[in-house]
Amino acid sequence: MMMNPMSLSQPHMFHPSILVAVVALMTIMGGTIATSDAADRDTIASTLGVVRNEISANNTTNLISIDFDVPRHGPLCISINSNDNLQFVWEEYHNLYQHTDEATFRTCDFSSAVPLAPDGQPMPMGYRIEAAAAAAAGTNETRYFSCRKICASNGHKVKVCAGGLVGQSNECSSTVDCASERTIDMRTSRDYLPIDVQAGTNSNGGGDSASSSSLAPPVDGVTILVFSILVVTIVALFSGI
């Protein structure tokens, strides 16, 4: 009796469509998550008067505009890219000082503070601070600003931390200076390298102190739906359905 060759168990052959589906899955997941997370962060920041509003030569926004009327209701802590410029804008009668260190910032000590706009008048056109100038002065990493009039009474202060990746812990995120709902991350640089969760380092050996959870933005419902459809498609192709 001859056995039907087709009845023998045949090994599954790798189908090119599987690779296409996997690549599509990774692309859609990454793009959807990043876009959704960035939109959420921008929305939260804009409610606190912090926005990106200038297009640079390489088509990226590198001006962080800060509504300096907002911190009259409590300090703001803002993380930015190292090449971001700052612009403080206000309609009320504030002045703008830069503190030399965290201690004087916390105690509203102006004995060594630098007067940037000391007149106490509205400044709707804004006071601009270039990143290059701050870097040259050695003050670009963490900076401290306040209104001398109501620093002590209202906590009218802004702490700015430059550099790092989206979600990475820094002096603005791990601080007692600002409430969590008044801590804003405006950075745009991301790291998609695999993270060693226990070691807290990138797979390329970098000593990044941020955990994988801090770099992974939340997944929304649309992403989950797309992921589910693609998983079913991959299984169907592999199974020969």
C-alpha positions as CSV (number, residue, x, y, z in Angstrom):
1,M,0.0,0.0,0.0
2,M,1.5,3.3,-1.1
3,M,1.3,6.2,1.3
4,N,0.1,9.5,0.1
5,P,3.1,11.8,0.2
6,M,0.8,14.7,1.0
7,S,-0.2,12.9,4.2
8,L,3.3,13.1,5.6
9,S,4.0,15.9,8.1
10,Q,5.7,18.7,6.1
11,P,7.8,21.3,7.9
12,H,6.5,24.8,7.7
13,M,8.3,27.0,5.2
14,F,9.1,30.6,6.1
15,H,6.7,32.8,4.2
16,P,8.0,36.2,3.2
17,S,4.7,37.7,4.2
18,I,5.5,36.9,7.8
19,L,8.6,39.1,7.7
20,V,6.5,41.9,6.1
21,A,3.9,41.6,8.8
22,V,6.5,41.7,11.6
23,V,8.2,44.8,10.2
24,A,4.8,46.5,9.8
25,L,3.9,45.6,13.3
26,M,7.1,47.1,14.7
27,T,6.7,50.3,12.6
28,I,3.1,50.9,13.5
29,M,3.6,50.1,17.1
30,G,6.6,52.4,17.4
31,G,5.1,55.3,15.4
32,T,1.7,55.1,17.2
33,I,3.1,55.0,20.7
34,A,5.6,57.8,20.1
35,T,3.1,60.1,18.4
36,S,0.4,59.5,21.0
37,D,2.9,60.1,23.9
38,A,4.3,63.2,22.4
39,A,0.8,64.6,21.8
40,D,-0.2,63.9,25.4
41,R,2.9,65.5,26.8
42,D,2.4,68.6,24.6
43,T,-1.2,68.9,25.7
44,I,-0.3,68.8,29.4
45,A,2.6,71.3,28.9
46,S,0.4,73.8,27.0
47,T,-2.1,73.9,29.9
48,L,0.8,75.1,32.0
49,G,1.9,77.6,29.4
50,V,4.9,75.7,28.1
51,V,5.1,75.2,24.3
52,R,7.5,74.7,21.4
53,N,6.9,77.3,18.8
54,E,9.9,77.9,16.5
55,I,11.1,75.9,13.5
56,S,14.8,75.5,13.1
57,A,16.8,74.9,9.9
58,N,16.5,71.1,10.2
59,N,12.7,71.4,10.6
60,T,12.7,70.8,14.4
61,T,11.3,73.1,17.0
62,N,14.0,74.4,19.4
63,L,12.3,77.4,21.2
64,I,10.6,76.6,24.5
65,S,8.2,79.4,25.3
66,I,7.3,79.7,29.0
67,D,4.3,81.7,30.2
68,F,5.9,83.3,33.2
69,D,2.5,84.3,34.6
70,V,1.7,80.6,35.3
71,P,4.3,79.9,38.1
72,R,2.8,82.6,40.3
73,H,0.6,79.7,41.4
74,G,3.5,77.4,42.1
75,P,6.9,76.4,40.8
76,L,7.4,74.7,37.4
77,C,10.2,72.2,36.6
78,I,10.8,71.8,32.9
79,S,13.1,69.3,31.1
80,I,14.4,70.5,27.6
81,N,16.8,69.4,25.0
82,S,20.4,70.7,25.4
83,N,20.0,72.9,22.2
84,D,16.7,74.4,23.1
85,N,16.4,78.2,23.5
86,L,14.1,79.7,26.2
87,Q,11.7,82.5,26.0
88,F,9.9,83.8,29.1
89,V,6.7,85.8,28.3
90,W,4.4,87.5,30.7
91,E,1.5,89.9,30.8
92,E,1.5,90.7,34.5
93,Y,3.9,92.9,36.5
94,H,6.8,90.4,37.2
95,N,10.5,90.7,37.1
96,L,12.9,87.9,36.1
97,Y,16.0,86.8,37.9
98,Q,18.4,83.9,37.5
99,H,19.7,82.2,40.7
100,T,23.3,81.0,40.8
101,D,22.5,77.7,42.6
102,E,19.7,75.5,43.9
103,A,20.1,76.6,47.5
104,T,19.4,80.3,46.8
105,F,16.6,79.2,44.4
106,R,14.8,77.2,47.1
107,T,15.1,80.0,49.8
108,C,14.4,82.9,47.4
109,D,17.8,84.4,48.2
110,F,18.5,87.2,45.7
111,S,21.9,88.3,47.1
112,S,23.8,86.7,44.2
113,A,21.0,86.4,41.6
114,V,21.4,87.9,38.2
115,P,18.8,90.4,37.1
116,L,17.6,89.5,33.6
117,A,14.5,91.7,33.5
118,P,14.4,93.6,36.8
119,D,11.9,96.4,36.0
120,G,8.8,94.5,37.0
121,Q,6.9,95.4,33.9
122,P,4.9,93.2,31.5
123,M,7.0,91.6,28.7
124,P,4.6,90.2,26.1
125,M,7.4,90.1,23.5
126,G,9.4,87.9,25.8
127,Y,12.8,87.6,27.3
128,R,14.9,85.2,25.3
129,I,17.9,83.1,26.5
130,E,19.9,81.3,23.8
131,A,21.1,77.8,24.5
132,A,24.5,78.5,23.0
133,A,25.1,81.5,25.3
134,A,24.0,79.5,28.3
135,A,26.4,76.7,27.4
136,A,29.3,79.1,26.9
137,A,28.6,80.5,30.3
138,G,28.6,77.0,31.8
139,T,25.0,77.3,33.0
140,N,23.1,75.3,30.5
141,E,22.6,72.0,32.4
142,T,20.3,73.2,35.2
143,R,19.1,76.8,35.6
144,Y,16.9,78.5,38.2
145,F,14.6,81.5,37.6
146,S,12.2,83.4,39.7
147,C,10.2,86.6,40.2
148,R,11.7,88.5,43.0
149,K,8.4,90.1,43.9
150,I,6.5,86.9,44.8
151,C,9.2,84.2,44.9
152,A,8.8,83.7,48.7
153,S,5.1,84.3,49.0
154,N,3.8,82.4,45.9
155,G,6.7,80.1,45.0
156,H,7.0,82.0,41.6
157,K,9.9,79.9,40.3
158,V,11.0,77.9,37.3
159,K,13.6,75.2,37.2
160,V,15.0,74.2,33.8
161,C,17.0,71.0,33.2
162,A,18.7,70.5,29.8
163,G,19.8,67.3,28.1
164,G,19.0,63.6,28.2
165,L,16.2,61.5,26.7
166,V,12.4,61.6,27.0
167,G,11.4,60.2,30.4
168,Q,14.9,60.0,31.8
169,S,15.2,61.0,35.5
170,N,17.1,64.3,36.1
171,E,17.1,67.1,38.6
172,C,13.8,68.4,37.4
173,S,11.9,65.1,37.7
174,S,13.5,63.8,40.9
175,T,13.1,66.9,43.0
176,V,11.1,68.4,45.9
177,D,10.9,71.7,44.1
178,C,7.8,71.0,42.0
179,A,4.6,68.9,42.3
180,S,4.4,66.0,39.8
181,E,1.6,67.7,37.9
182,R,3.8,70.8,37.4
183,T,6.8,68.8,36.2
184,I,7.1,68.9,32.4
185,D,9.2,67.0,30.0
186,M,9.7,68.8,26.7
187,R,12.6,66.7,25.4
188,T,12.3,65.1,22.0
189,S,15.3,62.7,22.0
190,R,14.4,59.0,22.4
191,D,16.4,55.8,22.9
192,Y,14.8,52.7,21.4
193,L,17.7,50.4,22.2
194,P,16.8,47.3,24.3
195,I,17.1,48.0,28.0
196,D,18.5,45.7,30.6
197,V,15.7,46.2,33.3
198,Q,17.8,44.9,36.2
199,A,21.0,46.6,35.3
200,G,19.3,49.7,34.1
201,T,21.7,50.1,31.1
202,N,21.3,50.1,27.3
203,S,22.3,46.9,25.5
204,N,25.2,48.8,24.0
205,G,26.7,49.1,27.4
206,G,25.7,52.7,28.0
207,G,25.4,53.6,31.7
208,D,21.9,55.1,31.4
209,S,20.3,55.4,34.8
210,A,16.8,55.4,33.4
211,S,14.7,52.2,33.6
212,S,13.0,50.7,30.7
213,S,9.6,51.7,32.1
214,S,10.7,55.3,32.2
215,L,11.5,55.3,28.5
216,A,8.5,53.3,27.4
217,P,5.4,55.5,26.7
218,P,1.9,54.2,27.4
219,V,0.1,52.0,24.9
220,D,-3.3,53.3,23.7
221,G,-6.4,51.4,22.6
222,V,-5.7,51.8,18.9
223,T,-2.2,50.4,19.2
224,I,-3.5,47.3,21.1
225,L,-6.1,46.8,18.3
226,V,-3.5,47.0,15.5
227,F,-1.2,44.8,17.4
228,S,-3.9,42.1,17.9
229,I,-4.8,42.1,14.2
230,L,-1.3,41.8,13.1
231,V,-0.6,39.0,15.5
232,V,-3.6,37.0,14.2
233,T,-2.3,37.7,10.6
234,I,1.1,36.4,11.5
235,V,-0.2,33.2,13.1
236,A,-2.5,32.6,10.2
237,L,0.3,32.9,7.6
238,F,2.6,30.7,9.6
239,S,-0.1,28.1,10.1
240,G,-1.0,28.0,6.4
241,I,-4.6,29.1,7.1
